[in-house]
Amino acid sequence: MNELLEKANGFIVDFTKNAGLQLGNGNKAAGARARKASLEIEKLMKEFRKVSIETSKK
């Protein structure tokens, strides 16, 4: 689960950075990178939920 959290934190940092660049500077490429990171975050959160539920059943 630690590896999953580390990956999620990395994507969250990337998302925050790129979303800020899009909002602050109107950088369209940064917006695309932020959207891509958000999709990865979504996948990781679903996996986290699955692992968390399995862990809590033990």
C-alpha distance matrix in Angstrom:
0.0 3.8 5.4 5.1 6.3 8.7 10.0 10.6 12.4 14.4 15.6 16.4 18.5 20.2 20.9 22.4 24.5 25.9 26.5 28.5 30.5 31.4 32.5 34.2 35.9 35.9 34.1 33.6 31.5 29.0 28.9 28.1 25.2 23.9 24.2 22.4 19.5 19.5 19.2 16.1 14.6 15.8 14.1 10.7 11.3 12.5 9.5 7.4 10.4 10.5 7.2 8.2 11.7 11.1 9.5 12.5 14.9 14.5
3.8 0.0 3.8 5.4 5.1 6.2 8.7 9.9 10.5 12.4 14.5 15.2 16.6 18.6 19.8 21.0 22.7 24.5 25.4 27.0 28.9 30.2 31.3 32.7 34.3 34.7 32.8 32.8 30.6 27.9 28.2 27.6 24.5 23.3 24.1 22.3 19.1 19.7 19.9 16.6 15.0 17.0 15.8 12.0 13.0 14.9 12.3 10.0 13.3 14.0 10.9 11.4 15.1 14.8 12.8 15.4 18.2 17.5
5.4 3.8 0.0 3.8 5.4 5.1 6.2 8.6 9.9 10.7 12.6 14.2 15.5 16.8 18.4 20.1 21.4 22.8 24.2 26.0 27.5 28.7 30.2 31.6 32.9 33.2 30.9 30.7 28.2 25.8 26.3 25.4 22.1 21.4 22.2 20.0 17.0 18.1 18.0 14.4 13.6 15.8 14.1 10.6 12.6 14.5 11.6 10.4 14.1 14.4 11.8 13.2 16.7 16.2 14.9 17.9 20.3 19.8
5.1 5.4 3.8 0.0 3.8 5.5 5.2 6.2 8.7 10.0 10.9 12.3 14.4 15.6 16.4 18.3 20.2 21.3 22.2 24.3 26.0 26.8 28.2 30.0 31.4 31.3 29.3 28.8 26.5 24.2 24.2 23.2 20.3 19.2 19.6 17.5 14.6 15.1 14.9 11.5 10.4 12.2 10.6 7.0 8.9 10.7 8.1 7.0 10.8 11.4 9.5 10.9 14.3 14.4 13.7 16.4 18.8 19.0
6.3 5.1 5.4 3.8 0.0 3.8 5.4 5.0 6.1 8.6 10.0 10.3 12.2 14.2 15.0 16.2 18.3 19.9 20.6 22.3 24.3 25.4 26.4 28.0 29.7 30.0 28.2 28.1 26.2 23.4 23.5 23.1 20.1 18.5 19.4 17.9 14.5 14.8 15.5 12.4 10.3 12.6 12.1 8.3 9.1 11.9 10.2 7.9 11.4 13.1 11.2 11.4 15.0 15.8 14.6 16.6 19.6 19.9
8.7 6.2 5.1 5.5 3.8 0.0 3.8 5.5 5.1 6.3 8.8 9.9 10.7 12.5 14.2 15.4 16.8 18.5 19.9 21.3 22.9 24.5 25.8 26.9 28.4 28.9 26.9 27.0 24.8 22.0 22.7 22.3 18.9 17.8 19.2 17.5 14.0 15.2 16.1 12.8 11.3 14.4 13.8 10.3 11.9 14.8 13.0 11.4 15.0 16.4 14.5 15.0 18.7 19.1 17.8 20.1 23.1 23.0
10.0 8.7 6.2 5.2 5.4 3.8 0.0 3.8 5.5 5.2 6.4 8.7 10.0 10.8 12.3 14.4 15.6 16.7 18.1 20.1 21.4 22.6 24.3 25.7 26.9 27.0 24.7 24.5 22.0 19.6 20.1 19.3 16.0 15.2 16.3 14.1 10.9 12.5 12.9 9.3 8.7 11.8 10.9 7.9 10.4 13.1 11.4 10.8 14.5 15.7 14.4 15.6 18.9 19.4 18.8 21.3 23.9 24.2
10.6 9.9 8.6 6.2 5.0 5.5 3.8 0.0 3.8 5.4 5.2 6.1 8.6 9.9 10.3 12.1 14.2 15.3 16.0 18.1 19.9 20.8 22.0 23.8 25.3 25.3 23.5 23.2 21.3 18.5 18.5 18.0 15.1 13.5 14.4 13.0 9.5 10.0 11.0 8.0 6.0 9.1 9.3 6.3 7.7 11.0 10.4 9.3 12.4 14.5 13.8 14.3 17.5 18.7 18.3 20.2 23.0 23.8
12.4 10.5 9.9 8.7 6.1 5.1 5.5 3.8 0.0 3.8 5.5 5.0 6.2 8.6 9.7 10.5 12.3 14.2 15.1 16.5 18.4 19.9 20.9 22.1 23.9 24.4 22.7 23.0 21.2 18.1 18.5 18.7 15.5 13.8 15.5 14.6 10.8 11.6 13.6 11.0 8.7 12.1 12.9 10.0 10.8 14.4 13.9 12.2 15.3 17.6 16.6 16.6 20.0 21.3 20.3 22.0 25.1 25.8
14.4 12.4 10.7 10.0 8.6 6.3 5.2 5.4 3.8 0.0 3.8 5.4 5.2 6.3 8.6 10.0 10.8 12.4 14.1 15.6 16.8 18.5 20.1 21.1 22.3 22.8 20.7 21.0 18.7 15.8 16.8 16.7 13.2 12.2 14.4 12.9 9.3 11.4 13.1 10.3 9.3 13.1 13.5 11.1 12.9 16.1 15.5 14.6 17.8 19.8 18.8 19.4 22.8 23.8 23.0 25.0 27.9 28.5
15.6 14.5 12.6 10.9 10.0 8.8 6.4 5.2 5.5 3.8 0.0 3.8 5.4 5.0 6.0 8.5 9.8 10.4 11.8 14.0 15.2 16.2 17.9 19.5 20.6 20.6 18.5 18.3 16.2 13.5 13.9 13.5 10.3 9.0 10.7 9.3 5.6 7.6 9.5 7.1 6.3 10.1 10.9 9.4 11.2 14.2 14.3 14.0 16.8 18.8 18.6 19.3 22.3 23.6 23.4 25.2 28.0 29.0
16.4 15.2 14.2 12.3 10.3 9.9 8.7 6.1 5.0 5.4 3.8 0.0 3.8 5.4 5.0 6.1 8.5 9.9 10.3 12.1 14.2 15.2 16.2 17.8 19.5 19.7 18.3 18.5 17.1 13.8 13.8 14.4 11.6 9.2 11.2 11.1 7.3 7.8 10.7 9.3 7.0 10.4 12.3 10.7 11.1 14.7 15.3 14.3 16.7 19.3 19.2 19.2 22.2 24.0 23.5 24.9 27.9 29.1
18.5 16.6 15.5 14.4 12.2 10.7 10.0 8.6 6.2 5.2 5.4 3.8 0.0 3.8 5.5 5.2 6.2 8.6 9.9 10.7 12.5 14.4 15.5 16.3 17.9 18.8 17.1 18.0 16.4 12.9 13.9 14.9 11.7 9.9 12.8 12.7 9.2 10.7 13.7 12.1 10.5 14.1 15.8 14.0 14.8 18.3 18.6 17.5 20.1 22.7 22.2 22.2 25.4 27.0 26.3 27.7 30.9 31.7
20.2 18.6 16.8 15.6 14.2 12.5 10.8 9.9 8.6 6.3 5.0 5.4 3.8 0.0 3.8 5.5 5.2 6.1 8.4 9.9 10.7 12.3 14.2 15.2 16.1 16.6 14.4 14.9 12.9 9.7 11.0 11.5 8.1 7.0 10.2 9.8 6.8 9.2 12.0 10.7 10.3 13.7 15.2 14.2 15.6 18.7 19.1 18.8 21.4 23.6 23.5 24.0 27.0 28.5 28.1 29.8 32.7 33.7
20.9 19.8 18.4 16.4 15.0 14.2 12.3 10.3 9.7 8.6 6.0 5.0 5.5 3.8 0.0 3.8 5.5 5.3 5.8 8.3 9.9 10.4 12.0 13.8 15.1 15.0 13.4 13.5 12.3 9.0 8.9 9.9 7.3 4.6 7.5 8.3 5.5 6.5 9.9 9.8 8.8 11.7 14.0 13.6 14.3 17.3 18.5 18.2 20.2 22.8 23.2 23.4 26.1 28.0 27.9 29.2 32.1 33.5
22.4 21.0 20.1 18.3 16.2 15.4 14.4 12.1 10.5 10.0 8.5 6.1 5.2 5.5 3.8 0.0 3.8 5.6 5.2 6.1 8.6 10.0 10.5 11.8 13.8 14.4 13.5 14.6 14.0 10.2 10.4 12.5 10.3 7.4 10.5 11.9 9.3 9.7 13.3 13.3 11.6 14.4 17.0 16.2 16.3 19.6 20.9 20.0 21.9 24.8 25.0 24.7 27.5 29.7 29.3 30.2 33.4 34.7
24.5 22.7 21.4 20.2 18.3 16.8 15.6 14.2 12.3 10.8 9.8 8.5 6.2 5.2 5.5 3.8 0.0 3.8 5.6 5.3 6.4 8.9 10.1 10.4 11.8 12.9 11.5 13.2 12.2 8.4 9.9 12.1 9.6 8.0 11.7 12.7 10.5 12.0 15.3 15.0 14.1 17.2 19.4 18.6 19.3 22.6 23.5 22.8 25.0 27.7 27.7 27.7 30.7 32.5 32.0 33.3 36.4 37.5
25.9 24.5 22.8 21.3 19.9 18.5 16.7 15.3 14.2 12.4 10.4 9.9 8.6 6.1 5.3 5.6 3.8 0.0 3.8 5.3 5.0 6.2 8.6 9.7 10.2 10.5 8.5 9.6 8.6 4.8 6.3 8.4 6.4 5.2 8.9 10.2 9.0 10.6 13.6 14.0 13.8 16.5 18.6 18.6 19.5 22.4 23.5 23.4 25.5 27.9 28.4 28.7 31.4 33.2 33.2 34.5 37.4 38.7
26.5 25.4 24.2 22.2 20.6 19.9 18.1 16.0 15.1 14.1 11.8 10.3 9.9 8.4 5.8 5.2 5.6 3.8 0.0 3.8 5.4 5.1 6.2 8.4 9.9 9.6 9.0 9.8 10.1 6.6 5.9 9.0 8.2 5.5 8.3 10.8 9.8 10.0 13.4 14.5 13.7 15.8 18.6 18.8 19.0 21.8 23.5 23.2 24.8 27.5 28.3 28.3 30.7 33.0 33.0 34.0 36.9 38.5
28.5 27.0 26.0 24.3 22.3 21.3 20.1 18.1 16.5 15.6 14.0 12.1 10.7 9.9 8.3 6.1 5.3 5.3 3.8 0.0 3.8 5.4 5.1 5.7 8.0 9.1 9.1 11.2 11.9 8.4 8.7 12.1 11.2 9.0 12.1 14.4 13.1 13.5 17.0 17.8 16.8 19.0 21.9 21.7 21.7 24.8 26.4 25.7 27.4 30.3 30.8 30.5 33.2 35.4 35.2 36.0 39.1 40.6
30.5 28.9 27.5 26.0 24.3 22.9 21.4 19.9 18.4 16.8 15.2 14.2 12.5 10.7 9.9 8.6 6.4 5.0 5.4 3.8 0.0 3.8 5.5 5.2 5.5 6.8 5.9 8.7 9.2 6.1 7.6 10.9 10.2 9.3 12.5 14.4 13.8 14.9 18.0 18.8 18.5 20.8 23.3 23.4 23.9 26.8 28.2 27.9 29.8 32.5 33.0 33.0 35.7 37.8 37.6 38.7 41.7 43.1
31.4 30.2 28.7 26.8 25.4 24.5 22.6 20.8 19.9 18.5 16.2 15.2 14.4 12.3 10.4 10.0 8.9 6.2 5.1 5.4 3.8 0.0 3.8 5.7 5.6 4.6 4.5 6.1 7.8 5.5 5.2 8.9 9.6 8.5 10.7 13.3 13.5 14.0 16.8 18.4 18.2 20.0 22.6 23.3 23.7 26.2 28.0 28.0 29.6 32.2 33.1 33.2 35.6 37.8 38.0 38.9 41.8 43.5
32.5 31.3 30.2 28.2 26.4 25.8 24.3 22.0 20.9 20.1 17.9 16.2 15.5 14.2 12.0 10.5 10.1 8.6 6.2 5.1 5.5 3.8 0.0 3.8 5.9 5.6 7.5 9.3 11.6 9.2 8.3 12.1 12.8 10.9 12.8 15.9 15.7 15.4 18.6 20.3 19.6 21.1 24.1 24.6 24.5 27.1 29.2 28.9 30.1 33.0 34.0 33.7 36.0 38.5 38.6 39.2 42.1 44.0
34.2 32.7 31.6 30.0 28.0 26.9 25.7 23.8 22.1 21.1 19.5 17.8 16.3 15.2 13.8 11.8 10.4 9.7 8.4 5.7 5.2 5.7 3.8 0.0 3.8 6.0 7.9 10.9 12.8 10.5 10.8 14.5 14.8 13.3 15.9 18.5 18.0 18.3 21.6 22.9 22.1 24.0 27.0 27.1 27.1 30.0 31.8 31.3 32.7 35.7 36.4 36.0 38.5 40.9 40.7 41.4 44.5 46.2
35.9 34.3 32.9 31.4 29.7 28.4 26.9 25.3 23.9 22.3 20.6 19.5 17.9 16.1 15.1 13.8 11.8 10.2 9.9 8.0 5.5 5.6 5.9 3.8 0.0 3.8 5.3 8.8 10.8 9.4 10.4 13.7 14.3 13.8 16.2 18.6 18.6 19.4 22.3 23.6 23.5 25.4 28.0 28.4 28.9 31.6 33.3 33.1 34.7 37.4 38.1 38.1 40.6 42.8 42.8 43.7 46.7 48.3
35.9 34.7 33.2 31.3 30.0 28.9 27.0 25.3 24.4 22.8 20.6 19.7 18.8 16.6 15.0 14.4 12.9 10.5 9.6 9.1 6.8 4.6 5.6 6.0 3.8 0.0 3.8 6.0 9.0 8.5 8.3 11.5 13.0 12.6 14.3 16.9 17.6 18.1 20.7 22.5 22.6 24.1 26.7 27.6 28.0 30.4 32.3 32.5 33.9 36.5 37.5 37.7 39.9 42.2 42.5 43.4 46.2 48.0
34.1 32.8 30.9 29.3 28.2 26.9 24.7 23.5 22.7 20.7 18.5 18.3 17.1 14.4 13.4 13.5 11.5 8.5 9.0 9.1 5.9 4.5 7.5 7.9 5.3 3.8 0.0 3.8 5.6 5.4 6.5 9.1 10.2 10.7 12.7 14.6 15.5 16.7 19.0 20.4 21.0 22.8 25.0 25.9 26.8 29.1 30.7 31.0 32.8 35.1 36.0 36.5 38.8 40.8 41.1 42.3 45.0 46.6
33.6 32.8 30.7 28.8 28.1 27.0 24.5 23.2 23.0 21.0 18.3 18.5 18.0 14.9 13.5 14.6 13.2 9.6 9.8 11.2 8.7 6.1 9.3 10.9 8.8 6.0 3.8 0.0 3.8 5.4 5.0 6.5 8.8 9.8 10.7 12.6 14.4 15.3 17.1 18.9 19.9 21.3 23.3 24.7 25.7 27.6 29.3 30.1 31.7 33.7 34.9 35.6 37.8 39.7 40.3 41.6 44.1 45.8
31.5 30.6 28.2 26.5 26.2 24.8 22.0 21.3 21.2 18.7 16.2 17.1 16.4 12.9 12.3 14.0 12.2 8.6 10.1 11.9 9.2 7.8 11.6 12.8 10.8 9.0 5.6 3.8 0.0 3.8 5.3 5.1 6.4 8.7 10.0 10.7 12.5 14.3 15.7 17.0 18.4 20.2 21.7 22.9 24.4 26.3 27.6 28.5 30.5 32.3 33.2 34.2 36.5 38.1 38.7 40.3 42.7 44.2
29.0 27.9 25.8 24.2 23.4 22.0 19.6 18.5 18.1 15.8 13.5 13.8 12.9 9.7 9.0 10.2 8.4 4.8 6.6 8.4 6.1 5.5 9.2 10.5 9.4 8.5 5.4 5.4 3.8 0.0 3.8 5.4 5.0 6.1 8.6 9.8 10.4 12.2 14.4 15.3 16.2 18.3 20.1 20.8 22.1 24.4 25.7 26.2 28.2 30.3 31.1 31.7 34.2 35.9 36.3 37.7 40.4 41.8
28.9 28.2 26.3 24.2 23.5 22.7 20.1 18.5 18.5 16.8 13.9 13.8 13.9 11.0 8.9 10.4 9.9 6.3 5.9 8.7 7.6 5.2 8.3 10.8 10.4 8.3 6.5 5.0 5.3 3.8 0.0 3.8 5.4 5.0 6.2 8.6 9.8 10.5 12.6 14.4 15.1 16.5 18.8 19.9 20.8 22.8 24.6 25.2 26.8 29.0 30.1 30.7 32.9 34.8 35.4 36.7 39.2 40.9
28.1 27.6 25.4 23.2 23.1 22.3 19.3 18.0 18.7 16.7 13.5 14.4 14.9 11.5 9.9 12.5 12.1 8.4 9.0 12.1 10.9 8.9 12.1 14.5 13.7 11.5 9.1 6.5 5.1 5.4 3.8 0.0 3.8 5.4 5.1 6.2 8.7 9.9 10.9 12.7 14.3 15.5 17.1 18.7 20.0 21.7 23.2 24.4 26.0 27.8 29.0 30.0 32.1 33.8 34.6 36.1 38.4 40.1
25.2 24.5 22.1 20.3 20.1 18.9 16.0 15.1 15.5 13.2 10.3 11.6 11.7 8.1 7.3 10.3 9.6 6.4 8.2 11.2 10.2 9.6 12.8 14.8 14.3 13.0 10.2 8.8 6.4 5.0 5.4 3.8 0.0 3.8 5.5 5.1 6.2 8.6 10.0 10.7 12.2 14.3 15.6 16.6 18.3 20.3 21.3 22.2 24.3 26.1 26.9 28.0 30.3 31.8 32.4 34.1 36.5 37.9
23.9 23.3 21.4 19.2 18.5 17.8 15.2 13.5 13.8 12.2 9.0 9.2 9.9 7.0 4.6 7.4 8.0 5.2 5.5 9.0 9.3 8.5 10.9 13.3 13.8 12.6 10.7 9.8 8.7 6.1 5.0 5.4 3.8 0.0 3.8 5.4 5.1 6.2 8.8 9.9 10.3 12.3 14.4 15.2 16.1 18.5 20.0 20.4 22.2 24.4 25.3 26.0 28.3 30.1 30.6 31.9 34.5 36.1
24.2 24.1 22.2 19.6 19.4 19.2 16.3 14.4 15.5 14.4 10.7 11.2 12.8 10.2 7.5 10.5 11.7 8.9 8.3 12.1 12.5 10.7 12.8 15.9 16.2 14.3 12.7 10.7 10.0 8.6 6.2 5.1 5.5 3.8 0.0 3.8 5.4 5.0 6.5 8.9 9.8 10.6 12.8 14.4 15.3 16.9 18.8 19.8 21.2 23.1 24.6 25.4 27.3 29.1 30.1 31.4 33.6 35.5
22.4 22.3 20.0 17.5 17.9 17.5 14.1 13.0 14.6 12.9 9.3 11.1 12.7 9.8 8.3 11.9 12.7 10.2 10.8 14.4 14.4 13.3 15.9 18.5 18.6 16.9 14.6 12.6 10.7 9.8 8.6 6.2 5.1 5.4 3.8 0.0 3.8 5.4 5.3 6.6 8.8 10.0 11.1 12.7 14.4 15.9 17.1 18.5 20.3 21.8 23.0 24.3 26.3 27.8 28.7 30.4 32.5 34.1
19.5 19.1 17.0 14.6 14.5 14.0 10.9 9.5 10.8 9.3 5.6 7.3 9.2 6.8 5.5 9.3 10.5 9.0 9.8 13.1 13.8 13.5 15.7 18.0 18.6 17.6 15.5 14.4 12.5 10.4 9.8 8.7 6.2 5.1 5.4 3.8 0.0 3.8 5.4 5.1 6.1 8.6 9.9 10.5 12.2 14.3 15.3 16.1 18.2 20.0 20.8 21.8 24.2 25.7 26.2 27.9 30.3 31.8
19.5 19.7 18.1 15.1 14.8 15.2 12.5 10.0 11.6 11.4 7.6 7.8 10.7 9.2 6.5 9.7 12.0 10.6 10.0 13.5 14.9 14.0 15.4 18.3 19.4 18.1 16.7 15.3 14.3 12.2 10.5 9.9 8.6 6.2 5.0 5.4 3.8 0.0 3.8 5.4 5.0 6.1 8.7 9.8 10.4 12.4 14.3 14.9 16.3 18.5 19.8 20.4 22.5 24.4 25.2 26.4 28.8 30.6
19.2 19.9 18.0 14.9 15.5 16.1 12.9 11.0 13.6 13.1 9.5 10.7 13.7 12.0 9.9 13.3 15.3 13.6 13.4 17.0 18.0 16.8 18.6 21.6 22.3 20.7 19.0 17.1 15.7 14.4 12.6 10.9 10.0 8.8 6.5 5.3 5.4 3.8 0.0 3.8 5.4 5.0 6.4 8.7 9.9 10.9 12.6 14.2 15.5 17.0 18.6 19.8 21.5 23.1 24.4 25.9 27.8 29.7
16.1 16.6 14.4 11.5 12.4 12.8 9.3 8.0 11.0 10.3 7.1 9.3 12.1 10.7 9.8 13.3 15.0 14.0 14.5 17.8 18.8 18.4 20.3 22.9 23.6 22.5 20.4 18.9 17.0 15.3 14.4 12.7 10.7 9.9 8.9 6.6 5.1 5.4 3.8 0.0 3.8 5.4 5.1 6.2 8.6 10.0 10.7 12.2 14.3 15.5 16.5 18.0 20.1 21.3 22.2 24.1 26.1 27.6
14.6 15.0 13.6 10.4 10.3 11.3 8.7 6.0 8.7 9.3 6.3 7.0 10.5 10.3 8.8 11.6 14.1 13.8 13.7 16.8 18.5 18.2 19.6 22.1 23.5 22.6 21.0 19.9 18.4 16.2 15.1 14.3 12.2 10.3 9.8 8.8 6.1 5.0 5.4 3.8 0.0 3.8 5.5 5.1 6.0 8.6 9.8 10.2 12.1 14.2 15.1 15.8 18.1 19.8 20.4 21.9 24.3 25.9
15.8 17.0 15.8 12.2 12.6 14.4 11.8 9.1 12.1 13.1 10.1 10.4 14.1 13.7 11.7 14.4 17.2 16.5 15.8 19.0 20.8 20.0 21.1 24.0 25.4 24.1 22.8 21.3 20.2 18.3 16.5 15.5 14.3 12.3 10.6 10.0 8.6 6.1 5.0 5.4 3.8 0.0 3.8 5.5 5.2 6.3 8.7 9.8 10.7 12.6 14.4 15.1 16.7 18.7 19.9 21.1 23.1 25.1
14.1 15.8 14.1 10.6 12.1 13.8 10.9 9.3 12.9 13.5 10.9 12.3 15.8 15.2 14.0 17.0 19.4 18.6 18.6 21.9 23.3 22.6 24.1 27.0 28.0 26.7 25.0 23.3 21.7 20.1 18.8 17.1 15.6 14.4 12.8 11.1 9.9 8.7 6.4 5.1 5.5 3.8 0.0 3.8 5.5 5.3 6.4 8.7 10.0 10.8 12.5 14.2 15.7 16.9 18.4 20.1 21.8 23.6
10.7 12.0 10.6 7.0 8.3 10.3 7.9 6.3 10.0 11.1 9.4 10.7 14.0 14.2 13.6 16.2 18.6 18.6 18.8 21.7 23.4 23.3 24.6 27.1 28.4 27.6 25.9 24.7 22.9 20.8 19.9 18.7 16.6 15.2 14.4 12.7 10.5 9.8 8.7 6.2 5.1 5.5 3.8 0.0 3.8 5.4 5.0 6.0 8.5 9.8 10.4 11.8 14.1 15.2 16.0 18.0 20.0 21.5
11.3 13.0 12.6 8.9 9.1 11.9 10.4 7.7 10.8 12.9 11.2 11.1 14.8 15.6 14.3 16.3 19.3 19.5 19.0 21.7 23.9 23.7 24.5 27.1 28.9 28.0 26.8 25.7 24.4 22.1 20.8 20.0 18.3 16.1 15.3 14.4 12.2 10.4 9.9 8.6 6.0 5.2 5.5 3.8 0.0 3.8 5.4 4.9 6.1 8.6 9.8 10.1 12.1 14.2 14.9 16.1 18.4 20.3
12.5 14.9 14.5 10.7 11.9 14.8 13.1 11.0 14.4 16.1 14.2 14.7 18.3 18.7 17.3 19.6 22.6 22.4 21.8 24.8 26.8 26.2 27.1 30.0 31.6 30.4 29.1 27.6 26.3 24.4 22.8 21.7 20.3 18.5 16.9 15.9 14.3 12.4 10.9 10.0 8.6 6.3 5.3 5.4 3.8 0.0 3.8 5.4 5.1 6.3 8.8 9.8 10.8 12.6 14.3 15.5 17.0 19.3
9.5 12.3 11.6 8.1 10.2 13.0 11.4 10.4 13.9 15.5 14.3 15.3 18.6 19.1 18.5 20.9 23.5 23.5 23.5 26.4 28.2 28.0 29.2 31.8 33.3 32.3 30.7 29.3 27.6 25.7 24.6 23.2 21.3 20.0 18.8 17.1 15.3 14.3 12.6 10.7 9.8 8.7 6.4 5.0 5.4 3.8 0.0 3.8 5.4 5.1 6.2 8.4 9.9 10.7 12.2 14.2 15.7 17.3
7.4 10.0 10.4 7.0 7.9 11.4 10.8 9.3 12.2 14.6 14.0 14.3 17.5 18.8 18.2 20.0 22.8 23.4 23.2 25.7 27.9 28.0 28.9 31.3 33.1 32.5 31.0 30.1 28.5 26.2 25.2 24.4 22.2 20.4 19.8 18.5 16.1 14.9 14.2 12.2 10.2 9.8 8.7 6.0 4.9 5.4 3.8 0.0 3.8 5.4 5.1 5.8 8.5 9.8 10.3 12.0 14.3 15.7
10.4 13.3 14.1 10.8 11.4 15.0 14.5 12.4 15.3 17.8 16.8 16.7 20.1 21.4 20.2 21.9 25.0 25.5 24.8 27.4 29.8 29.6 30.1 32.7 34.7 33.9 32.8 31.7 30.5 28.2 26.8 26.0 24.3 22.2 21.2 20.3 18.2 16.3 15.5 14.3 12.1 10.7 10.0 8.5 6.1 5.1 5.4 3.8 0.0 3.8 5.6 5.1 6.1 8.6 9.8 10.5 12.5 14.8
10.5 14.0 14.4 11.4 13.1 16.4 15.7 14.5 17.6 19.8 18.8 19.3 22.7 23.6 22.8 24.8 27.7 27.9 27.5 30.3 32.5 32.2 33.0 35.7 37.4 36.5 35.1 33.7 32.3 30.3 29.0 27.8 26.1 24.4 23.1 21.8 20.0 18.5 17.0 15.5 14.2 12.6 10.8 9.8 8.6 6.3 5.1 5.4 3.8 0.0 3.8 5.5 5.3 6.3 8.7 10.1 11.1 13.2
7.2 10.9 11.8 9.5 11.2 14.5 14.4 13.8 16.6 18.8 18.6 19.2 22.2 23.5 23.2 25.0 27.7 28.4 28.3 30.8 33.0 33.1 34.0 36.4 38.1 37.5 36.0 34.9 33.2 31.1 30.1 29.0 26.9 25.3 24.6 23.0 20.8 19.8 18.6 16.5 15.1 14.4 12.5 10.4 9.8 8.8 6.2 5.1 5.6 3.8 0.0 3.8 5.5 5.1 6.1 8.6 10.1 11.2
8.2 11.4 13.2 10.9 11.4 15.0 15.6 14.3 16.6 19.4 19.3 19.2 22.2 24.0 23.4 24.7 27.7 28.7 28.3 30.5 33.0 33.2 33.7 36.0 38.1 37.7 36.5 35.6 34.2 31.7 30.7 30.0 28.0 26.0 25.4 24.3 21.8 20.4 19.8 18.0 15.8 15.1 14.2 11.8 10.1 9.8 8.4 5.8 5.1 5.5 3.8 0.0 3.8 5.5 5.1 6.1 8.7 10.3
11.7 15.1 16.7 14.3 15.0 18.7 18.9 17.5 20.0 22.8 22.3 22.2 25.4 27.0 26.1 27.5 30.7 31.4 30.7 33.2 35.7 35.6 36.0 38.5 40.6 39.9 38.8 37.8 36.5 34.2 32.9 32.1 30.3 28.3 27.3 26.3 24.2 22.5 21.5 20.1 18.1 16.7 15.7 14.1 12.1 10.8 9.9 8.5 6.1 5.3 5.5 3.8 0.0 3.8 5.4 5.2 6.4 9.1
11.1 14.8 16.2 14.4 15.8 19.1 19.4 18.7 21.3 23.8 23.6 24.0 27.0 28.5 28.0 29.7 32.5 33.2 33.0 35.4 37.8 37.8 38.5 40.9 42.8 42.2 40.8 39.7 38.1 35.9 34.8 33.8 31.8 30.1 29.1 27.8 25.7 24.4 23.1 21.3 19.8 18.7 16.9 15.2 14.2 12.6 10.7 9.8 8.6 6.3 5.1 5.5 3.8 0.0 3.8 5.5 5.3 7.0
9.5 12.8 14.9 13.7 14.6 17.8 18.8 18.3 20.3 23.0 23.4 23.5 26.3 28.1 27.9 29.3 32.0 33.2 33.0 35.2 37.6 38.0 38.6 40.7 42.8 42.5 41.1 40.3 38.7 36.3 35.4 34.6 32.4 30.6 30.1 28.7 26.2 25.2 24.4 22.2 20.4 19.9 18.4 16.0 14.9 14.3 12.2 10.3 9.8 8.7 6.1 5.1 5.4 3.8 0.0 3.8 5.4 5.6
12.5 15.4 17.9 16.4 16.6 20.1 21.3 20.2 22.0 25.0 25.2 24.9 27.7 29.8 29.2 30.2 33.3 34.5 34.0 36.0 38.7 38.9 39.2 41.4 43.7 43.4 42.3 41.6 40.3 37.7 36.7 36.1 34.1 31.9 31.4 30.4 27.9 26.4 25.9 24.1 21.9 21.1 20.1 18.0 16.1 15.5 14.2 12.0 10.5 10.1 8.6 6.1 5.2 5.5 3.8 0.0 3.8 5.5
14.9 18.2 20.3 18.8 19.6 23.1 23.9 23.0 25.1 27.9 28.0 27.9 30.9 32.7 32.1 33.4 36.4 37.4 36.9 39.1 41.7 41.8 42.1 44.5 46.7 46.2 45.0 44.1 42.7 40.4 39.2 38.4 36.5 34.5 33.6 32.5 30.3 28.8 27.8 26.1 24.3 23.1 21.8 20.0 18.4 17.0 15.7 14.3 12.5 11.1 10.1 8.7 6.4 5.3 5.4 3.8 0.0 3.8
14.5 17.5 19.8 19.0 19.9 23.0 24.2 23.8 25.8 28.5 29.0 29.1 31.7 33.7 33.5 34.7 37.5 38.7 38.5 40.6 43.1 43.5 44.0 46.2 48.3 48.0 46.6 45.8 44.2 41.8 40.9 40.1 37.9 36.1 35.5 34.1 31.8 30.6 29.7 27.6 25.9 25.1 23.6 21.5 20.3 19.3 17.3 15.7 14.8 13.2 11.2 10.3 9.1 7.0 5.6 5.5 3.8 0.0
